[in-house]
Structure formats: C-alpha cells, structure tokens
Amino acid sequence: MEGKHVAITGIGGFIGSHLAAAARRAGAARLVGIDNLAYGSRDNLSGTLGDRENRLVVRDIREIDTLEWAEILEGVDVLFHLAAEKHNQSRDDPERVLEVNVVATRRLFAAARAAGVRKLVFASSLYAHGRRGPPAMREDERPLPDTTYGTSKLAGEHLLAELSDAAMRHAILRFFFVYGPRQFAGSGYRSVIIRNFERILRGEAPVILGDGEQSLDYVFVDDAVAALLAAAGEDRDGGPYNIASGRAVSINELTEVMLRVAGSTLRPVYGPADETAGSHRAGTNDLAAERLDWRPRIALEDGLARVHAWMAKRTGDDGR
Ligand SMILES: NC(=O)c1ccc[n+]([C@@H]2O[C@H](COP(=O)([O-])OP(=O)(O)OC[C@H]3O[C@@H](n4cnc5c(N)ncnc54)[C@H](O)[C@@H]3O)[C@@H](O)[C@H]2O)c1
C-alpha cells in the first residue's frame, strides 16, 4: 500500500472501515471512499477520512455514471469493491441486489479499467458456492449458487474476469462469515454473535435457534483485511480465494465460547429452527495459503473476546 492511491467502495461498512484504517497504516498516500451510508456510518471512519487527501464520497453506486466514476477514480492504483446488497439485508428485494451487485458493479469495473486502475479487488461471498453441507467448499469446485445474492456475487466474479486484463489485474475473495467489532453499525442485519452478546450484556440468556448443531466458518475481521491487502499486493490475477478457516463451528460451540469470554454463567435457551437448520458451511483455504501466504491468525476465542470488549464499552456495562 506504500505510496498508493487507494479507493474503497463500501468504506463506511464493517469490513470497509477496518480496511480503510489498515490501508492508511500500511502507508496508502491517498484514500477515497465511496458509500451511500445505507448500512455503514461516518462514525466507523473517524480518524481515517476527512482531510483533503482522504475523502468520503457519499453516493449510491447505482447513481454514479461512467463520467463521475472517471473523476472519482482518477489516479487510483488499487480499488477495493466492497459495496453490496447483502443476503440478509435484501431477501425482500432481489431486484435491488441485482441492480447494485451486478449492474452498478459492472459499470464500476468498466470505469476502473478506463481510469487506469492497476488492481481491482472484489469482495465475493461463500454464497457464490451455494452449498450448505459438508465437505468444506473447495476453491476449485463448480459454484452453484442457490440464492439471488449468491448468483449476484458469482456474476460479479465473472464480470470482473471479463473486464480486467493485463493493465488492470484483479483478485476475488470469497469471504466466509466475517465477524468483529463494528459488525453491526446500527442498521441492517444483526448476526447471532451481535444479538447474543447484546442479550448477555443485558443479563439475558443467549438464544439458539433449532438444535444449535448448524455450523459456519468464522473469520475475524483483521484476518479478512489481511487477505484483502495481500491480494492487492499480488501482481497477477488471483482467486477466487476462500477466506475461511477450514473449520465449521456449531452455534452451540460458538455460544459456549461467547459465554466464557463474557465471564457469564447464563445458559442458552432454544427457539424454533430457522433456515440455517442442518447447514454446515466451511471453506478450504489452500489457495490463499499457497498464493498469498494467508491463513487466519486470530483464534475464535480471542476474536470473540475483542467483540465482547467492544460491545461492553459501547453499552458501558460488562454484563457480569
Ligand atoms: N461480513 C461478511 O461476513 C461477508 C461475507 C461474505 C461476503 N461479504 C462481502 O463483503 C463486503 C463487505 O461486507 P460488510 O460485512 O462490510 O457489509 P456492510 O453492509 O457493513 O458494508 C457494505 C457497505 O456498502 C455500502 N453500500 C451498500 N449498497 C451501496 C450502494 N448501492 N452504493 C454505495 N454504497 C453502498 C453500505 O452502506 C455499507 O457501508 C460486501 O460486498 C459483502 O457482500 C461479507
């Protein structure tokens, strides 16, 4: 990142705001962020943006035409495209998912190449794979998304491959379940981690839906950001990389660790099963390990302890 001019769409969101801070720490010379703040917030960016060299463009990417992109992206070396309609936010409006994640995304990719961007890094998703059962999803298996969101992310991957070339290299990262401080910025979907820490901090029992044996592969946000920066530094096309730990953690185990890091003696209560019942989703990370020398460094217990500390500070109560 040293001396680079960096652009980040979705900069006000969870991963984008951590990436922005990390890019500045890594020596980015200029940083421009694009976000309509529908799910993100300026608070996430305090201390990161605000001076002349580092600015926020508050715009909906659906409304930015090719000409405006040319102005925003002028001189940009590396573009991270993170702005998206996500699965849980938009099951009620699949057309919006396609407008943002496919139509506006394609326009951005074409504009980036025209603007002379050297590297474009795209945040894709485990939902591009589409599977919900074991074994762990492999990077080289045929993706078969079964949701509009997953289809939109896979379309984004293909469009990026189509629109990039030797002058604009690309990288695709399929994030599994990224968690960490700022995961929930005040609007949108609250994960089971955030909801249950909120309950624990109020002295209420955490709630597990179904039998709690459904499982997911969790990656701490600092590890996700490290993967984004490593992919940006590769001088060839990269991915799709699974940004995953390789291990699916059940909600029962997750809740047990959460209660432990919170120092709580509460016991979970069980509610009716939801659509995650019976699912087991993990990803292998062999390609990222081999090409990017990336593997997750933050253990689940340490990551959850950091989320708990962040939430306790926000509520002014450690919940004990
Ligand atoms: N968090 C995860 O576990 C996870 C997993 C898989 C993939 N991803 C992908 O990573 C990226 C970042 O995810 P996140 O968790 O930080 O999400 P987030 O919702 O916190 O951040 C996304 C940001 O994009 C902005 N945005 C959304 N639509 C926009 C639009 N039309 N115009 C301009 N800005 C817009 C939002 O305001 C928000 O600040 C997304 O592309 C997401 O699909 C995340």
The ligand as a Gaussian input file, in Angstrom:
#p B3LYP/6-31G(d) Opt

LIG

0 1
 N      -19.370000      -9.745000       6.529000
 C      -19.323000     -10.948000       5.993000
 O      -19.321000     -11.946000       6.692000
 C      -19.256000     -11.117000       4.491000
 C      -19.288000     -12.422000       3.977000
 C      -19.240000     -12.598000       2.602000
 C      -19.109000     -11.507000       1.772000
 N      -19.076000     -10.242000       2.294000
 C      -18.968000      -9.127000       1.344000
 O      -18.026000      -8.201000       1.831000
 C      -18.426000      -6.865000       1.513000
 C      -18.472000      -6.015000       2.753000
 O      -19.371000      -6.595000       3.672000
 P      -19.663000      -5.957000       5.100000
 O      -19.956000      -7.070000       6.014000
 O      -18.618000      -4.956000       5.453000
 O      -21.044000      -5.223000       4.787000
 P      -21.602000      -3.793000       5.284000
 O      -23.062000      -3.801000       4.953000
 O      -21.197000      -3.499000       6.673000
 O      -20.834000      -2.805000       4.303000
 C      -21.232000      -2.579000       2.991000
 C      -21.181000      -1.084000       2.749000
 O      -21.611000      -0.825000       1.412000
 C      -22.476000       0.278000       1.432000
 N      -23.412000       0.156000       0.301000
 C      -24.369000      -0.794000       0.120000
 N      -25.045000      -0.550000      -1.021000
 C      -24.485000       0.568000      -1.571000
 C      -24.742000       1.323000      -2.738000
 N      -25.747000       0.989000      -3.574000
 N      -23.976000       2.409000      -3.009000
 C      -22.976000       2.783000      -2.163000
 N      -22.687000       2.111000      -1.029000
 C      -23.438000       1.013000      -0.738000
 C      -23.208000       0.201000       2.765000
 O      -23.729000       1.462000       3.180000
 C      -22.123000      -0.311000       3.678000
 O      -21.404000       0.740000       4.303000
 C      -19.762000      -6.997000       0.782000
 O      -19.526000      -6.979000      -0.600000
 C      -20.272000      -8.362000       1.211000
 O      -21.121000      -8.922000       0.236000
 C      -19.147000     -10.027000       3.627000

